[in-house]
Amino acid sequence: MLDLAVLAEKLKTGDLKDKKLSLAALRDVPGPDALELIKLVLDDDNQQVRSMAIFALGVKQTEESFPLLVKILETDPDYGIRADAAGALGYLEDLRAFEPLIRSFYEDTDWLVRFSAAVSLGNLKDPRAHDALIQALHSPEVILQQAAIAAFGEIGDLSAIDEILAFAQSDDWLVRQRLAEALGNLPSEKGTSALRYLAKDSHPQVAEAAQISLDRLADQASSLEEGVF
């Protein structure tokens, strides 16, 4: 059984290795107990330790997790830490995170924070993210395009189908792969047609993702037919 007092002491006074191992050990500690330990290193001098602590906040869901993450997202001077907080808010899957994530997406000057916010908006599965994700699609940052396409798939936003299909011939194979994966959650004739095209893609990972999505859609259609009859 884990000794919480020993973990606390290591988090307060240990070296980098001690702190990282102690944070990793929190996976077996109940949320409220873990929270008190996480808070010991939220302002640590080492960015790796802070990142691990923020990730743990997203995994160990308590009443304090949400306000702590929002505060970090909105006030921390380190863009990497703000991005971590945006990502952790997505793990919480708390719809209250929509507003702070949208603000960060529109207002943060760093693309990494905006990327994490876009990914987390997909995790929330909130259709209100539509306009922000459309903006991300038209960003010059390819990684933001990838995040937006994936998020539309997570949300199941069929109203975005025409916008994302424009990326079927993207030069970036990861964009095409994200599209193939997203279309598996967006059943439509246009999407299925695009998946058949992507299943013949020159990059094997794109072709494989497209085939998996086609199989998923076929299974869903079959289940629906069985339900009807």
SVG drawing of the C-alpha trace seen along z (x, -y; Angstrom):
<svg xmlns="http://www.w3.org/2000/svg" viewBox="-39 -37 56 45">
<polyline fill="none" stroke="black" stroke-width="0.4" points="0.0,0.0 1.3,-3.4 2.5,-5.7 1.0,-9.1 3.3,-10.8 6.4,-9.4 5.0,-10.5 4.3,-14.0 7.9,-14.3 9.4,-13.2 7.3,-15.7 8.3,-18.5 12.0,-17.7 13.0,-15.0 15.0,-15.3 13.5,-15.3 13.4,-11.5 11.7,-11.2 9.1,-13.7 8.3,-12.1 8.1,-8.6 5.9,-10.0 3.5,-11.6 3.4,-8.4 2.5,-6.5 -0.6,-8.7 -2.5,-6.6 -3.3,-4.2 -4.3,-7.0 -8.0,-8.1 -8.8,-11.6 -9.1,-13.7 -5.8,-12.3 -4.1,-12.6 -5.2,-16.2 -3.4,-17.3 -0.2,-15.7 -0.5,-17.2 -0.9,-20.7 2.5,-20.4 4.2,-20.5 1.9,-22.7 4.3,-25.5 7.5,-23.4 10.6,-24.9 10.8,-22.0 8.5,-22.2 8.4,-18.4 7.2,-18.0 4.6,-20.7 3.4,-19.1 3.0,-15.8 1.1,-17.4 -1.3,-19.2 -1.9,-15.9 -2.7,-14.3 -5.3,-17.0 -7.1,-16.1 -7.1,-12.4 -7.9,-12.7 -11.2,-14.4 -12.2,-16.3 -14.2,-19.5 -10.9,-21.5 -9.5,-20.1 -11.5,-22.3 -10.9,-25.7 -7.2,-24.9 -6.8,-24.0 -8.7,-27.1 -6.5,-29.4 -3.4,-27.8 -4.8,-28.1 -5.7,-31.7 -2.8,-33.1 0.4,-31.0 3.2,-32.8 4.6,-29.5 2.8,-28.6 3.7,-24.9 2.1,-24.8 -1.0,-26.6 -1.2,-24.0 -1.0,-21.2 -3.8,-22.8 -6.0,-23.0 -5.3,-19.4 -6.1,-18.3 -9.4,-20.2 -10.4,-17.9 -9.7,-14.8 -12.2,-16.1 -14.9,-16.1 -16.7,-18.8 -18.8,-21.1 -17.9,-24.0 -14.6,-23.9 -16.1,-25.1 -15.9,-28.8 -12.3,-28.9 -11.2,-26.7 -13.0,-28.8 -11.4,-32.0 -8.0,-30.4 -8.5,-29.2 -9.4,-32.7 -7.2,-34.8 -4.0,-32.9 -1.1,-33.9 0.6,-30.6 -0.4,-27.9 0.4,-25.1 -2.2,-26.4 -4.7,-26.8 -4.0,-23.3 -4.6,-21.8 -7.7,-23.8 -9.1,-22.5 -8.3,-18.9 -10.1,-19.4 -13.1,-21.0 -13.4,-17.7 -13.1,-15.8 -16.0,-17.8 -18.2,-16.8 -20.0,-20.1 -21.4,-21.3 -21.0,-24.9 -17.3,-24.5 -18.3,-24.5 -17.3,-28.0 -13.9,-27.9 -13.1,-24.6 -13.9,-25.9 -11.5,-28.7 -8.9,-26.2 -9.4,-24.4 -8.4,-27.5 -5.3,-28.1 -1.9,-28.1 -0.8,-25.7 -1.3,-22.2 -1.4,-20.8 -4.4,-23.0 -6.1,-21.6 -5.5,-18.1 -6.9,-18.9 -10.0,-20.5 -10.7,-17.6 -10.3,-15.1 -12.5,-17.2 -15.3,-17.4 -15.2,-13.6 -15.3,-13.4 -18.3,-15.7 -20.1,-14.0 -20.7,-17.4 -22.2,-16.5 -22.6,-20.1 -18.8,-20.4 -18.6,-17.5 -18.1,-19.7 -15.5,-21.8 -13.4,-18.8 -13.8,-16.9 -11.7,-19.7 -8.7,-18.1 -9.0,-14.7 -6.2,-15.7 -4.0,-17.4 -0.3,-17.1 0.1,-16.2 -0.6,-12.5 -1.4,-13.0 -4.2,-15.4 -5.6,-12.8 -5.4,-10.1 -7.2,-12.4 -9.9,-12.9 -10.2,-9.1 -10.6,-8.6 -13.1,-11.4 -15.3,-10.3 -15.9,-7.0 -17.9,-9.0 -19.7,-11.1 -22.1,-8.8 -23.0,-10.3 -22.9,-9.5 -20.3,-12.1 -18.2,-10.8 -18.4,-7.2 -17.4,-8.2 -14.4,-10.1 -13.5,-7.1 -13.5,-4.8 -11.1,-7.3 -8.9,-7.4 -8.8,-3.6 -6.7,-3.7 -4.3,-6.4 -0.6,-6.0 0.2,-6.2 -0.6,-2.8 -1.7,-4.4 -4.2,-6.6 -5.6,-3.7 -5.8,-1.5 -7.6,-4.3 -10.1,-4.7 -10.8,-1.0 -11.4,-0.8 -13.8,-3.7 -15.6,-2.0 -15.9,1.2 -17.3,-0.7 -19.9,-2.5 -20.9,0.8 -21.3,2.5 -23.4,-0.5 -25.6,-0.3 -26.1,3.4 -27.0,3.0 -29.6,0.4 -31.1,2.7 -31.3,5.5 -33.0,3.1 -35.6,2.2 -36.4,5.7"/>
</svg>
